[in-house]
């Protein structure tokens, strides 16, 4: 059984924009998911009072 047989009467055509569009959307979604996983939850640190800062009195 040959999986790469061409059907009779089949006309070859170039890949359309929907092919390119779905590839870009999928690639962008995977990239966004990776960034969201790497960033993790956001934490706010407590204020740290610096005694030797150059802040005017």
Phi and psi in radians as a Rosetta constraint file:
Dihedral C 1 N 2 CA 2 C 2 CIRCULARHARMONIC -1.748 0.35
Dihedral N 2 CA 2 C 2 N 3 CIRCULARHARMONIC 2.064 0.35
Dihedral C 2 N 3 CA 3 C 3 CIRCULARHARMONIC -1.353 0.35
Dihedral N 3 CA 3 C 3 N 4 CIRCULARHARMONIC -0.227 0.35
Dihedral C 3 N 4 CA 4 C 4 CIRCULARHARMONIC -1.878 0.35
Dihedral N 4 CA 4 C 4 N 5 CIRCULARHARMONIC 0.457 0.35
Dihedral C 4 N 5 CA 5 C 5 CIRCULARHARMONIC -1.248 0.35
Dihedral N 5 CA 5 C 5 N 6 CIRCULARHARMONIC 2.457 0.35
Dihedral C 5 N 6 CA 6 C 6 CIRCULARHARMONIC -1.589 0.35
Dihedral N 6 CA 6 C 6 N 7 CIRCULARHARMONIC 2.344 0.35
Dihedral C 6 N 7 CA 7 C 7 CIRCULARHARMONIC -1.198 0.35
Dihedral N 7 CA 7 C 7 N 8 CIRCULARHARMONIC 2.556 0.35
Dihedral C 7 N 8 CA 8 C 8 CIRCULARHARMONIC -1.129 0.35
Dihedral N 8 CA 8 C 8 N 9 CIRCULARHARMONIC 2.384 0.35
Dihedral C 8 N 9 CA 9 C 9 CIRCULARHARMONIC 1.421 0.35
Dihedral N 9 CA 9 C 9 N 10 CIRCULARHARMONIC 0.117 0.35
Dihedral C 9 N 10 CA 10 C 10 CIRCULARHARMONIC -1.355 0.35
Dihedral N 10 CA 10 C 10 N 11 CIRCULARHARMONIC 2.306 0.35
Dihedral C 10 N 11 CA 11 C 11 CIRCULARHARMONIC -1.880 0.35
Dihedral N 11 CA 11 C 11 N 12 CIRCULARHARMONIC 2.260 0.35
Dihedral C 11 N 12 CA 12 C 12 CIRCULARHARMONIC -1.319 0.35
Dihedral N 12 CA 12 C 12 N 13 CIRCULARHARMONIC 2.484 0.35
Dihedral C 12 N 13 CA 13 C 13 CIRCULARHARMONIC -2.496 0.35
Dihedral N 13 CA 13 C 13 N 14 CIRCULARHARMONIC 2.742 0.35
Dihedral C 13 N 14 CA 14 C 14 CIRCULARHARMONIC -1.229 0.35
Dihedral N 14 CA 14 C 14 N 15 CIRCULARHARMONIC 2.710 0.35
Dihedral C 14 N 15 CA 15 C 15 CIRCULARHARMONIC -1.135 0.35
Dihedral N 15 CA 15 C 15 N 16 CIRCULARHARMONIC 2.407 0.35
Dihedral C 15 N 16 CA 16 C 16 CIRCULARHARMONIC -1.496 0.35
Dihedral N 16 CA 16 C 16 N 17 CIRCULARHARMONIC 3.100 0.35
Dihedral C 16 N 17 CA 17 C 17 CIRCULARHARMONIC -1.139 0.35
Dihedral N 17 CA 17 C 17 N 18 CIRCULARHARMONIC -0.520 0.35
Dihedral C 17 N 18 CA 18 C 18 CIRCULARHARMONIC -1.133 0.35
Dihedral N 18 CA 18 C 18 N 19 CIRCULARHARMONIC -0.568 0.35
Dihedral C 18 N 19 CA 19 C 19 CIRCULARHARMONIC -1.093 0.35
Dihedral N 19 CA 19 C 19 N 20 CIRCULARHARMONIC -0.907 0.35
Dihedral C 19 N 20 CA 20 C 20 CIRCULARHARMONIC -1.094 0.35
Dihedral N 20 CA 20 C 20 N 21 CIRCULARHARMONIC -0.741 0.35
Dihedral C 20 N 21 CA 21 C 21 CIRCULARHARMONIC -1.051 0.35
Dihedral N 21 CA 21 C 21 N 22 CIRCULARHARMONIC -0.831 0.35
Dihedral C 21 N 22 CA 22 C 22 CIRCULARHARMONIC -1.169 0.35
Dihedral N 22 CA 22 C 22 N 23 CIRCULARHARMONIC -0.562 0.35
Dihedral C 22 N 23 CA 23 C 23 CIRCULARHARMONIC -1.160 0.35
Dihedral N 23 CA 23 C 23 N 24 CIRCULARHARMONIC -0.775 0.35
Dihedral C 23 N 24 CA 24 C 24 CIRCULARHARMONIC -1.146 0.35
Dihedral N 24 CA 24 C 24 N 25 CIRCULARHARMONIC -0.734 0.35
Dihedral C 24 N 25 CA 25 C 25 CIRCULARHARMONIC -1.113 0.35
Dihedral N 25 CA 25 C 25 N 26 CIRCULARHARMONIC -0.765 0.35
Dihedral C 25 N 26 CA 26 C 26 CIRCULARHARMONIC -1.142 0.35
Dihedral N 26 CA 26 C 26 N 27 CIRCULARHARMONIC -0.745 0.35
Dihedral C 26 N 27 CA 27 C 27 CIRCULARHARMONIC -1.105 0.35
Dihedral N 27 CA 27 C 27 N 28 CIRCULARHARMONIC -0.752 0.35
Dihedral C 27 N 28 CA 28 C 28 CIRCULARHARMONIC -1.141 0.35
Dihedral N 28 CA 28 C 28 N 29 CIRCULARHARMONIC -0.699 0.35
Dihedral C 28 N 29 CA 29 C 29 CIRCULARHARMONIC -1.133 0.35
Dihedral N 29 CA 29 C 29 N 30 CIRCULARHARMONIC -0.715 0.35
Dihedral C 29 N 30 CA 30 C 30 CIRCULARHARMONIC -1.137 0.35
Dihedral N 30 CA 30 C 30 N 31 CIRCULARHARMONIC -0.735 0.35
Dihedral C 30 N 31 CA 31 C 31 CIRCULARHARMONIC -1.082 0.35
Dihedral N 31 CA 31 C 31 N 32 CIRCULARHARMONIC -0.741 0.35
Dihedral C 31 N 32 CA 32 C 32 CIRCULARHARMONIC -1.138 0.35
Dihedral N 32 CA 32 C 32 N 33 CIRCULARHARMONIC -0.693 0.35
Dihedral C 32 N 33 CA 33 C 33 CIRCULARHARMONIC -1.121 0.35
Dihedral N 33 CA 33 C 33 N 34 CIRCULARHARMONIC -0.701 0.35
Dihedral C 33 N 34 CA 34 C 34 CIRCULARHARMONIC -1.121 0.35
Dihedral N 34 CA 34 C 34 N 35 CIRCULARHARMONIC -0.762 0.35
Dihedral C 34 N 35 CA 35 C 35 CIRCULARHARMONIC -1.120 0.35
Dihedral N 35 CA 35 C 35 N 36 CIRCULARHARMONIC -0.744 0.35
Dihedral C 35 N 36 CA 36 C 36 CIRCULARHARMONIC -1.110 0.35
Dihedral N 36 CA 36 C 36 N 37 CIRCULARHARMONIC -0.683 0.35
Dihedral C 36 N 37 CA 37 C 37 CIRCULARHARMONIC -1.197 0.35
Dihedral N 37 CA 37 C 37 N 38 CIRCULARHARMONIC -0.655 0.35
Dihedral C 37 N 38 CA 38 C 38 CIRCULARHARMONIC -1.279 0.35
Dihedral N 38 CA 38 C 38 N 39 CIRCULARHARMONIC -0.599 0.35
Dihedral C 38 N 39 CA 39 C 39 CIRCULARHARMONIC -1.233 0.35
Dihedral N 39 CA 39 C 39 N 40 CIRCULARHARMONIC -0.708 0.35
Dihedral C 39 N 40 CA 40 C 40 CIRCULARHARMONIC 1.241 0.35
Dihedral N 40 CA 40 C 40 N 41 CIRCULARHARMONIC -3.026 0.35
Dihedral C 40 N 41 CA 41 C 41 CIRCULARHARMONIC -1.243 0.35
Dihedral N 41 CA 41 C 41 N 42 CIRCULARHARMONIC 2.601 0.35
Dihedral C 41 N 42 CA 42 C 42 CIRCULARHARMONIC -1.557 0.35
Dihedral N 42 CA 42 C 42 N 43 CIRCULARHARMONIC 2.363 0.35
Dihedral C 42 N 43 CA 43 C 43 CIRCULARHARMONIC -2.105 0.35
Dihedral N 43 CA 43 C 43 N 44 CIRCULARHARMONIC 2.509 0.35
Dihedral C 43 N 44 CA 44 C 44 CIRCULARHARMONIC -1.815 0.35
Dihedral N 44 CA 44 C 44 N 45 CIRCULARHARMONIC 2.169 0.35
Dihedral C 44 N 45 CA 45 C 45 CIRCULARHARMONIC -1.394 0.35
Dihedral N 45 CA 45 C 45 N 46 CIRCULARHARMONIC 2.686 0.35
Dihedral C 45 N 46 CA 46 C 46 CIRCULARHARMONIC -1.227 0.35
Dihedral N 46 CA 46 C 46 N 47 CIRCULARHARMONIC 2.649 0.35
Dihedral C 46 N 47 CA 47 C 47 CIRCULARHARMONIC -1.187 0.35
Dihedral N 47 CA 47 C 47 N 48 CIRCULARHARMONIC 2.456 0.35
Dihedral C 47 N 48 CA 48 C 48 CIRCULARHARMONIC -2.052 0.35
Dihedral N 48 CA 48 C 48 N 49 CIRCULARHARMONIC 1.957 0.35
Dihedral C 48 N 49 CA 49 C 49 CIRCULARHARMONIC -1.313 0.35
Dihedral N 49 CA 49 C 49 N 50 CIRCULARHARMONIC 2.127 0.35
Dihedral C 49 N 50 CA 50 C 50 CIRCULARHARMONIC -1.779 0.35
Dihedral N 50 CA 50 C 50 N 51 CIRCULARHARMONIC 2.046 0.35
Dihedral C 50 N 51 CA 51 C 51 CIRCULARHARMONIC -1.290 0.35
Dihedral N 51 CA 51 C 51 N 52 CIRCULARHARMONIC -0.498 0.35
Dihedral C 51 N 52 CA 52 C 52 CIRCULARHARMONIC -1.763 0.35
Dihedral N 52 CA 52 C 52 N 53 CIRCULARHARMONIC 0.455 0.35
Dihedral C 52 N 53 CA 53 C 53 CIRCULARHARMONIC -1.341 0.35
Dihedral N 53 CA 53 C 53 N 54 CIRCULARHARMONIC 2.824 0.35
Dihedral C 53 N 54 CA 54 C 54 CIRCULARHARMONIC -1.568 0.35
Dihedral N 54 CA 54 C 54 N 55 CIRCULARHARMONIC 0.582 0.35
Dihedral C 54 N 55 CA 55 C 55 CIRCULARHARMONIC -1.428 0.35
Dihedral N 55 CA 55 C 55 N 56 CIRCULARHARMONIC 2.272 0.35
Dihedral C 55 N 56 CA 56 C 56 CIRCULARHARMONIC -1.142 0.35
Dihedral N 56 CA 56 C 56 N 57 CIRCULARHARMONIC 2.578 0.35
